[in-house]
Amino acid sequence: MSEAGMLKVEFHFDFGSPNAYLAARLIPDIERRTGTKFDYVPVLLGGIYKLTGNSSPADYLKGIKNKPDYMALETERFIKRHGITNYRRNPFFPVNTLQLMRGAIAAQAEGIFWPYFQAVYHHMWEEPKKMDDLDVMLEALASSGIDANRIAARSQDPAVKNRLAALTQDAVDRGAFGSPTFFVNNEMFFGKDQLRDVEEEILAQQRAREASGSSESRRAF
């Protein structure tokens, strides 16, 4: 196993977070630059909020002057900086993502996670739809080549439901309070704007492992 491969880098996401979507757009470039693959970990953002006493910005920013406008400006700057041209705000936001996130677990079990992941994000944030309407969701996924009925049926499996609950609890136990959250081994980073720090931490841990490996080799001789 390569030194880079010894790192565990995780992306904890919920499809309902626009910031998680925007972060996901940058991950492939970081993977190419660092040679490290991210693990995509589905979590239920509503569950994280409940477990931590946190709430959505859509709730806690109500009635606050200036800050929502500034956060929207920062999002536009991020989109422009990274050349993201097909992001569209979902007019049905916030969307209840319980079925979608169970679907992500089911898609992992069925071996079709990546097509499912891309399809859901497309219909949430590129051609946005009301994806907490079951009929809308099934039609949208089917139009992207996903066996939507199969995923929906697998999503009702108690093992799938328990897996999502366990991943959500584990994220909170490790310090998460929202999405997107990243872990580089045990180092946690929150938010799309921390991706530069995530990449720097990956590289730093790679260098440390390489240095440790070189020291071990010298001692062997």
Backbone as CSV, one residue per row, in Angstrom:
resi,resn,N_x,N_y,N_z,CA_x,CA_y,CA_z,C_x,C_y,C_z
1,MET,0.847,-1.199,0.000,0.000,0.000,0.000,0.881,1.247,0.000
2,SER,0.511,2.235,-0.830,1.278,3.473,-0.895,1.080,4.282,0.368
3,GLU,2.013,5.230,0.589,1.870,6.100,1.752,0.559,6.869,1.692
4,ALA,0.211,7.361,0.462,-1.040,8.104,0.331,-2.224,7.218,0.651
5,GLY,-2.138,5.934,0.245,-3.244,5.034,0.461,-3.477,4.704,1.916
6,MET,-2.501,4.958,2.775,-2.654,4.670,4.196,-3.521,5.714,4.891
7,LEU,-3.749,6.832,4.256,-4.595,7.862,4.843,-6.067,7.503,4.663
8,LYS,-6.873,7.868,5.654,-8.324,7.724,5.532,-8.915,9.126,5.504
9,VAL,-9.442,9.500,4.363,-10.037,10.829,4.183,-11.525,10.643,3.914
10,GLU,-12.350,11.280,4.733,-13.794,11.079,4.653,-14.521,12.384,4.341
11,PHE,-15.559,12.258,3.535,-16.463,13.355,3.204,-17.843,12.959,3.721
12,HIS,-18.272,13.599,4.803,-19.589,13.336,5.377,-20.577,14.319,4.754
13,PHE,-21.563,13.794,4.068,-22.439,14.657,3.269,-23.907,14.313,3.477
14,ASP,-24.733,15.307,3.210,-26.178,15.158,3.095,-26.571,15.892,1.817
15,PHE,-27.387,15.251,0.989,-27.765,15.840,-0.297,-28.488,17.175,-0.138
16,GLY,-29.066,17.421,1.029,-29.822,18.652,1.225,-28.970,19.877,1.472
17,SER,-27.669,19.696,1.659,-26.778,20.826,1.917,-26.183,21.342,0.615
18,PRO,-26.490,22.583,0.233,-25.868,23.126,-0.980,-24.359,23.250,-0.839
19,ASN,-23.894,23.512,0.377,-22.448,23.618,0.577,-21.753,22.275,0.401
20,ALA,-22.432,21.186,0.776,-21.864,19.854,0.539,-21.783,19.588,-0.961
21,TYR,-22.801,20.003,-1.703,-22.755,19.852,-3.165,-21.564,20.612,-3.744
22,LEU,-21.392,21.852,-3.339,-20.309,22.668,-3.882,-18.948,22.088,-3.492
23,ALA,-18.849,21.564,-2.274,-17.599,20.926,-1.857,-17.310,19.699,-2.707
24,ALA,-18.348,18.923,-2.977,-18.161,17.695,-3.756,-17.615,17.984,-5.148
25,ARG,-17.919,19.159,-5.680,-17.423,19.508,-7.011,-15.906,19.657,-7.033
26,LEU,-15.305,19.931,-5.860,-13.860,20.158,-5.793,-13.074,18.911,-5.424
27,ILE,-13.743,17.920,-4.872,-13.041,16.738,-4.368,-12.232,16.016,-5.444
28,PRO,-12.769,15.788,-6.647,-11.971,15.063,-7.646,-10.619,15.719,-7.939
29,ASP,-10.565,17.038,-7.964,-9.287,17.717,-8.203,-8.313,17.501,-7.047
30,ILE,-8.829,17.518,-5.822,-7.962,17.266,-4.666,-7.450,15.835,-4.704
31,GLU,-8.300,14.909,-5.089,-7.869,13.516,-5.200,-6.746,13.369,-6.221
32,ARG,-6.882,14.071,-7.348,-5.841,13.982,-8.377,-4.527,14.592,-7.895
33,ARG,-4.617,15.715,-7.198,-3.392,16.390,-6.750,-2.680,15.633,-5.642
34,THR,-3.434,14.948,-4.797,-2.835,14.305,-3.628,-2.658,12.794,-3.790
35,GLY,-3.348,12.216,-4.773,-3.290,10.770,-4.938,-4.051,10.016,-3.860
36,THR,-4.938,10.697,-3.161,-5.700,10.091,-2.072,-7.184,10.114,-2.398
37,LYS,-7.824,8.978,-2.284,-9.256,8.884,-2.536,-10.049,9.205,-1.272
38,PHE,-11.131,9.935,-1.444,-12.038,10.246,-0.352,-13.054,9.121,-0.192
39,ASP,-13.397,8.825,1.043,-14.544,7.962,1.328,-15.782,8.847,1.463
40,TYR,-16.834,8.515,0.726,-18.073,9.283,0.771,-18.990,8.646,1.814
41,VAL,-19.302,9.394,2.863,-20.040,8.854,4.005,-21.399,9.553,4.110
42,PRO,-22.490,8.850,3.807,-23.817,9.465,3.943,-24.180,9.650,5.412
43,VAL,-24.662,10.828,5.748,-25.177,11.108,7.092,-26.483,11.881,6.944
44,LEU,-27.308,11.847,7.972,-28.570,12.576,7.938,-28.400,13.893,8.682
45,LEU,-28.433,14.982,7.936,-28.161,16.288,8.527,-29.189,16.637,9.596
46,GLY,-30.454,16.294,9.337,-31.471,16.544,10.351,-31.180,15.800,11.641
47,GLY,-30.652,14.584,11.515,-30.278,13.806,12.687,-29.112,14.437,13.430
48,ILE,-28.152,14.945,12.682,-27.014,15.629,13.309,-27.492,16.867,14.062
49,TYR,-28.384,17.637,13.446,-28.914,18.818,14.116,-29.611,18.433,15.421
50,LYS,-30.396,17.373,15.362,-31.136,16.945,16.561,-30.188,16.490,17.662
51,LEU,-29.161,15.760,17.283,-28.225,15.217,18.270,-27.326,16.292,18.885
52,THR,-27.108,17.374,18.152,-26.180,18.410,18.628,-26.875,19.690,19.082
53,GLY,-28.183,19.787,18.841,-28.877,21.026,19.171,-28.616,22.132,18.176
54,ASN,-28.052,21.781,17.026,-27.782,22.755,15.972,-29.037,22.931,15.109
55,SER,-29.002,23.879,14.189,-30.120,24.085,13.274,-29.608,24.611,11.950
56,SER,-30.473,24.577,10.959,-30.124,25.022,9.618,-29.953,26.538,9.572
57,PRO,-29.028,27.029,8.723,-28.926,28.484,8.541,-30.246,29.106,8.122
58,ALA,-31.068,28.333,7.392,-32.373,28.849,6.981,-33.220,29.206,8.197
59,ASP,-32.950,28.543,9.325,-33.684,28.830,10.563,-32.981,29.892,11.401
60,TYR,-31.675,29.679,11.668,-31.044,30.577,12.635,-30.681,31.947,12.057
61,LEU,-30.774,32.096,10.736,-30.490,33.407,10.154,-31.749,34.258,9.934
62,LYS,-32.908,33.675,10.228,-34.147,34.427,10.045,-34.140,35.686,10.910
63,GLY,-34.452,36.803,10.287,-34.548,38.053,11.025,-33.235,38.744,11.299
64,ILE,-32.121,38.121,10.871,-30.813,38.735,11.088,-30.468,39.636,9.899
65,LYS,-30.053,40.834,10.171,-29.734,41.785,9.122,-28.291,41.597,8.641
66,ASN,-28.078,41.653,7.351,-26.770,41.681,6.679,-26.089,40.314,6.548
67,LYS,-26.116,39.493,7.581,-25.360,38.239,7.517,-25.835,37.302,6.408
68,PRO,-27.150,37.081,6.210,-27.569,36.216,5.108,-27.093,36.724,3.746
69,ASP,-27.146,38.032,3.542,-26.690,38.604,2.273,-25.199,38.382,2.082
70,TYR,-24.431,38.514,3.171,-22.994,38.308,3.064,-22.685,36.842,2.782
71,MET,-23.384,35.930,3.439,-23.144,34.507,3.196,-23.474,34.140,1.750
72,ALA,-24.528,34.744,1.204,-24.868,34.517,-0.205,-23.758,35.043,-1.114
73,LEU,-23.181,36.184,-0.747,-22.075,36.755,-1.514,-20.861,35.832,-1.486
74,GLU,-20.552,35.294,-0.313,-19.435,34.366,-0.191,-19.644,33.121,-1.049
75,THR,-20.884,32.655,-1.101,-21.190,31.497,-1.951,-20.950,31.830,-3.415
76,GLU,-21.385,33.007,-3.833,-21.159,33.418,-5.224,-19.671,33.532,-5.527
77,ARG,-18.908,34.034,-4.593,-17.459,34.117,-4.782,-16.843,32.731,-4.929
78,PHE,-17.293,31.797,-4.100,-16.793,30.422,-4.172,-17.107,29.818,-5.538
79,ILE,-18.339,29.982,-5.986,-18.761,29.430,-7.273,-17.933,30.016,-8.411
80,LYS,-17.723,31.329,-8.367,-16.939,31.995,-9.411,-15.481,31.566,-9.360
81,ARG,-14.912,31.483,-8.156,-13.505,31.124,-7.989,-13.216,29.752,-8.572
82,HIS,-14.153,28.843,-8.430,-13.910,27.470,-8.855,-14.590,27.121,-10.184
83,GLY,-15.130,28.112,-10.862,-15.672,27.887,-12.202,-16.851,26.937,-12.237
84,ILE,-17.689,26.987,-11.219,-18.878,26.123,-11.174,-20.017,26.866,-11.877
85,THR,-20.439,26.334,-12.995,-21.398,27.067,-13.831,-22.812,26.503,-13.807
86,ASN,-22.997,25.281,-13.307,-24.328,24.662,-13.422,-25.053,24.522,-12.094
87,TYR,-24.576,25.198,-11.053,-25.276,25.176,-9.767,-26.505,26.073,-9.843
88,ARG,-27.628,25.540,-9.336,-28.853,26.314,-9.252,-29.441,26.153,-7.849
89,ARG,-29.837,27.225,-7.239,-30.472,27.128,-5.927,-31.792,26.388,-6.069
90,ASN,-32.036,25.438,-5.176,-33.270,24.657,-5.235,-34.420,25.485,-4.646
91,PRO,-35.461,25.775,-5.456,-36.558,26.619,-4.956,-37.384,25.946,-3.871
92,PHE,-37.196,24.630,-3.682,-37.948,23.896,-2.663,-37.151,23.723,-1.372
93,PHE,-35.972,24.330,-1.313,-35.104,24.247,-0.134,-35.802,24.868,1.074
94,PRO,-35.710,24.245,2.267,-34.994,23.001,2.565,-35.807,21.766,2.187
95,VAL,-35.117,20.714,1.797,-35.735,19.462,1.364,-35.476,18.394,2.423
96,ASN,-36.509,17.638,2.773,-36.346,16.516,3.693,-35.594,15.401,2.959
97,THR,-34.426,15.049,3.439,-33.558,14.136,2.697,-33.508,12.720,3.262
98,LEU,-34.408,12.385,4.189,-34.336,11.061,4.808,-34.351,9.945,3.767
99,GLN,-35.302,10.000,2.820,-35.385,8.949,1.802,-34.149,8.952,0.906
100,LEU,-33.672,10.129,0.553,-32.500,10.223,-0.323,-31.256,9.663,0.355
101,MET,-31.095,9.943,1.647,-29.897,9.473,2.338,-29.964,7.973,2.607
102,ARG,-31.149,7.466,2.904,-31.292,6.006,2.975,-31.007,5.395,1.612
103,GLY,-31.422,6.104,0.572,-31.131,5.635,-0.780,-29.648,5.551,-1.055
104,ALA,-28.879,6.473,-0.489,-27.416,6.438,-0.675,-26.823,5.184,-0.042
105,ILE,-27.319,4.825,1.138,-26.864,3.593,1.789,-27.265,2.386,0.949
106,ALA,-28.505,2.399,0.458,-28.983,1.301,-0.387,-28.153,1.200,-1.665
107,ALA,-27.818,2.349,-2.254,-27.023,2.348,-3.489,-25.628,1.778,-3.233
108,GLN,-25.059,2.063,-2.077,-23.771,1.456,-1.727,-23.909,-0.059,-1.666
109,ALA,-24.978,-0.532,-1.034,-25.193,-1.975,-0.908,-25.437,-2.621,-2.263
110,GLU,-26.051,-1.884,-3.176,-26.370,-2.413,-4.507,-25.223,-2.233,-5.499
111,GLY,-24.157,-1.556,-5.070,-23.015,-1.362,-5.950,-23.200,-0.300,-7.017
112,ILE,-24.120,0.647,-6.769,-24.356,1.708,-7.764,-24.297,3.084,-7.097
113,PHE,-23.443,3.195,-6.082,-23.412,4.446,-5.325,-23.067,5.638,-6.198
114,TRP,-22.018,5.537,-7.009,-21.565,6.719,-7.741,-22.611,7.239,-8.726
115,PRO,-23.248,6.377,-9.550,-24.313,6.891,-10.416,-25.464,7.510,-9.615
116,TYR,-25.800,6.899,-8.490,-26.875,7.434,-7.650,-26.476,8.794,-7.088
117,PHE,-25.267,8.883,-6.568,-24.759,10.133,-6.004,-24.828,11.261,-7.036
118,GLN,-24.340,10.996,-8.228,-24.351,12.016,-9.279,-25.764,12.388,-9.686
119,ALA,-26.638,11.398,-9.777,-28.011,11.661,-10.198,-28.752,12.524,-9.175
120,VAL,-28.620,12.172,-7.903,-29.328,12.945,-6.880,-28.827,14.383,-6.854
121,TYR,-27.515,14.573,-6.879,-27.000,15.941,-6.869,-27.435,16.720,-8.115
122,HIS,-27.526,16.037,-9.239,-27.985,16.709,-10.458,-29.404,17.241,-10.265
123,HIS,-30.267,16.397,-9.707,-31.672,16.789,-9.578,-31.941,17.644,-8.348
124,MET,-30.959,17.771,-7.470,-31.106,18.661,-6.317,-30.579,20.052,-6.602
125,TRP,-29.417,20.133,-7.304,-28.707,21.404,-7.367,-28.292,21.823,-8.769
126,GLU,-28.656,21.075,-9.795,-28.345,21.479,-11.174,-29.623,21.667,-11.995
127,GLU,-30.523,20.707,-11.887,-31.878,20.861,-12.417,-32.830,20.605,-11.252
128,PRO,-32.899,21.553,-10.313,-33.514,21.294,-9.007,-34.991,20.929,-9.064
129,LYS,-35.327,19.953,-8.233,-36.692,19.451,-8.115,-37.025,19.250,-6.643
130,LYS,-38.280,18.992,-6.384,-38.735,18.742,-5.013,-38.481,17.267,-4.695
131,MET,-37.255,16.979,-4.293,-36.819,15.594,-4.187,-37.279,14.899,-2.913
132,ASP,-38.089,15.566,-2.081,-38.714,14.861,-0.971,-40.143,14.441,-1.311
133,ASP,-40.547,14.687,-2.555,-41.789,14.129,-3.085,-41.436,12.798,-3.739
134,LEU,-41.959,11.691,-3.208,-41.538,10.366,-3.650,-41.712,10.175,-5.148
135,ASP,-42.840,10.602,-5.698,-43.071,10.424,-7.134,-42.074,11.229,-7.956
136,VAL,-41.809,12.448,-7.522,-40.827,13.293,-8.210,-39.450,12.656,-8.151
137,MET,-39.077,12.166,-6.982,-37.773,11.540,-6.810,-37.626,10.312,-7.693
138,LEU,-38.631,9.444,-7.704,-38.553,8.225,-8.510,-38.435,8.550,-9.990
139,GLU,-39.220,9.507,-10.442,-39.169,9.889,-11.859,-37.823,10.505,-12.212
140,ALA,-37.293,11.349,-11.320,-36.008,12.002,-11.582,-34.884,10.979,-11.660
141,LEU,-34.844,10.067,-10.701,-33.782,9.067,-10.699,-33.886,8.149,-11.905
142,ALA,-35.105,7.756,-12.243,-35.288,6.891,-13.414,-34.818,7.580,-14.681
143,SER,-35.034,8.895,-14.784,-34.601,9.626,-15.974,-33.088,9.673,-16.090
144,SER,-32.383,9.429,-14.965,-30.921,9.392,-14.974,-30.377,7.964,-15.034
145,GLY,-31.243,7.022,-15.346,-30.794,5.647,-15.531,-30.676,4.839,-14.262
146,ILE,-31.219,5.339,-13.160,-31.171,4.617,-11.887,-32.420,3.753,-11.753
147,ASP,-32.251,2.529,-11.288,-33.401,1.669,-10.981,-34.006,2.178,-9.679
148,ALA,-34.829,3.200,-9.810,-35.312,3.936,-8.641,-36.175,3.069,-7.734
149,ASN,-37.023,2.230,-8.312,-37.880,1.388,-7.488,-37.053,0.388,-6.683
150,ARG,-36.006,-0.121,-7.290,-35.122,-1.050,-6.580,-34.453,-0.367,-5.396
151,ILE,-33.966,0.855,-5.608,-33.322,1.593,-4.526,-34.328,1.942,-3.439
152,ALA,-35.526,2.374,-3.855,-36.548,2.732,-2.872,-36.932,1.534,-2.023
153,ALA,-37.024,0.367,-2.650,-37.370,-0.841,-1.898,-36.249,-1.215,-0.932
154,ARG,-35.008,-1.152,-1.405,-33.864,-1.497,-0.537,-33.747,-0.508,0.619
155,SER,-34.179,0.724,0.398,-34.089,1.758,1.431,-34.936,1.437,2.651
156,GLN,-35.940,0.575,2.479,-36.811,0.222,3.592,-36.259,-0.923,4.438
157,ASP,-35.148,-1.495,4.015,-34.500,-2.557,4.762,-34.038,-2.012,6.117
158,PRO,-34.395,-2.658,7.223,-33.947,-2.176,8.540,-32.428,-2.014,8.631
159,ALA,-31.687,-2.870,7.921,-30.222,-2.756,7.966,-29.764,-1.441,7.350
160,VAL,-30.452,-0.997,6.301,-30.120,0.286,5.662,-30.440,1.437,6.615
161,LYS,-31.612,1.393,7.218,-32.004,2.450,8.147,-31.042,2.525,9.336
162,ASN,-30.696,1.376,9.851,-29.777,1.342,10.992,-28.386,1.835,10.623
163,ARG,-27.964,1.517,9.408,-26.640,1.949,8.954,-26.570,3.475,8.878
164,LEU,-27.599,4.104,8.327,-27.607,5.566,8.244,-27.611,6.175,9.643
165,ALA,-28.409,5.613,10.538,-28.455,6.128,11.910,-27.100,5.971,12.595
166,ALA,-26.444,4.848,12.347,-25.147,4.602,12.990,-24.083,5.544,12.452
167,LEU,-24.073,5.779,11.150,-23.098,6.704,10.568,-23.316,8.126,11.083
168,THR,-24.571,8.504,11.223,-24.898,9.839,11.736,-24.438,9.989,13.175
169,GLN,-24.707,8.990,13.992,-24.278,9.030,15.386,-22.757,9.049,15.491
170,ASP,-22.100,8.248,14.668,-20.639,8.195,14.695,-20.039,9.551,14.329
171,ALA,-20.637,10.220,13.337,-20.140,11.541,12.943,-20.223,12.518,14.104
172,VAL,-21.351,12.498,14.816,-21.526,13.382,15.971,-20.539,13.018,17.079
173,ASP,-20.366,11.731,17.312,-19.433,11.294,18.363,-18.007,11.753,18.069
174,ARG,-17.699,11.929,16.796,-16.352,12.359,16.407,-16.235,13.876,16.310
175,GLY,-17.342,14.591,16.545,-17.267,16.045,16.584,-18.095,16.777,15.551
176,ALA,-18.765,16.083,14.652,-19.515,16.749,13.586,-20.742,17.458,14.131
177,PHE,-21.104,18.560,13.500,-22.301,19.307,13.868,-23.048,19.805,12.639
178,GLY,-22.566,19.433,11.436,-23.210,19.860,10.207,-22.601,19.148,9.012
179,SER,-22.913,19.651,7.825,-22.394,19.078,6.578,-22.126,20.219,5.598
180,PRO,-21.000,20.156,4.890,-20.051,19.054,4.792,-19.027,19.045,5.928
181,THR,-18.723,17.840,6.383,-17.656,17.632,7.354,-16.636,16.684,6.747
182,PHE,-15.367,16.964,6.983,-14.276,16.144,6.462,-13.414,15.648,7.606
183,PHE,-12.927,14.437,7.459,-11.944,13.901,8.389,-10.731,13.435,7.601
184,VAL,-9.554,13.879,8.027,-8.294,13.337,7.505,-7.723,12.538,8.669
185,ASN,-7.904,11.228,8.612,-7.729,10.393,9.795,-8.576,10.990,10.914
186,ASN,-7.999,11.478,11.990,-8.805,11.994,13.097,-8.939,13.516,13.105
187,GLU,-8.358,14.196,12.115,-8.455,15.651,12.058,-9.748,16.046,11.344
188,MET,-10.587,16.836,12.004,-11.883,17.224,11.447,-11.844,18.633,10.869
189,PHE,-12.557,18.817,9.770,-12.698,20.121,9.121,-14.164,20.279,8.731
190,PHE,-14.708,21.476,8.921,-16.105,21.721,8.589,-16.236,22.803,7.523
191,GLY,-17.063,22.532,6.538,-17.434,23.545,5.557,-16.630,23.488,4.277
192,LYS,-17.246,23.943,3.206,-16.601,23.920,1.889,-15.364,24.809,1.845
193,ASP,-15.358,25.864,2.640,-14.234,26.796,2.616,-12.989,26.242,3.306
194,GLN,-13.127,25.081,3.945,-11.971,24.465,4.604,-11.283,23.432,3.712
195,LEU,-11.706,23.307,2.473,-11.111,22.289,1.603,-9.624,22.529,1.371
196,ARG,-9.207,23.776,1.352,-7.770,24.042,1.220,-7.018,23.474,2.412
197,ASP,-7.600,23.626,3.613,-6.980,23.066,4.808,-7.001,21.543,4.784
198,VAL,-8.082,20.974,4.251,-8.155,19.512,4.114,-7.010,19.019,3.239
199,GLU,-6.807,19.682,2.102,-5.734,19.274,1.194,-4.365,19.437,1.848
200,GLU,-4.169,20.533,2.540,-2.891,20.743,3.224,-2.646,19.682,4.286
201,GLU,-3.709,19.273,4.982,-3.557,18.242,6.008,-3.229,16.890,5.385
202,ILE,-3.849,16.584,4.268,-3.520,15.342,3.558,-2.040,15.321,3.200
203,LEU,-1.573,16.419,2.615,-0.172,16.485,2.197,0.764,16.426,3.399
204,ALA,0.379,17.094,4.489,1.217,17.076,5.689,1.318,15.671,6.270
205,GLN,0.204,14.961,6.302,0.232,13.601,6.834,0.988,12.657,5.894
206,GLN,0.883,12.909,4.600,1.678,12.120,3.659,3.170,12.321,3.903
207,ARG,3.566,13.584,4.068,4.988,13.878,4.310,5.464,13.234,5.604
208,ALA,4.631,13.294,6.634,5.009,12.708,7.921,5.180,11.199,7.804
209,ARG,4.307,10.549,7.053,4.408,9.103,6.875,5.644,8.736,6.052
210,GLU,5.906,9.553,5.037,7.096,9.294,4.214,8.371,9.458,5.043
211,ALA,8.398,10.501,5.875,9.573,10.723,6.725,9.734,9.584,7.720
212,SER,8.620,9.128,8.279,8.665,8.019,9.221,9.141,6.751,8.537
213,GLY,8.672,6.540,7.299,9.091,5.368,6.551,10.565,5.392,6.222
214,SER,11.095,6.583,5.879,12.521,6.727,5.579,13.364,6.447,6.815
215,SER,12.895,6.929,7.977,13.626,6.689,9.226,13.661,5.207,9.564
216,GLU,12.543,4.535,9.347,12.479,3.104,9.616,13.437,2.343,8.698
217,SER,13.505,2.789,7.435,14.398,2.113,6.473,15.842,2.286,6.868
218,ARG,16.197,3.493,7.325,17.599,3.750,7.731,17.964,2.901,8.947
219,ARG,17.029,2.786,9.881,17.310,1.995,11.073,17.470,0.515,10.738
220,ALA,16.763,0.075,9.691,16.839,-1.339,9.291,18.229,-1.696,8.784
221,PHE,18.944,-0.696,8.289,20.304,-0.950,7.784,21.348,-0.564,8.823
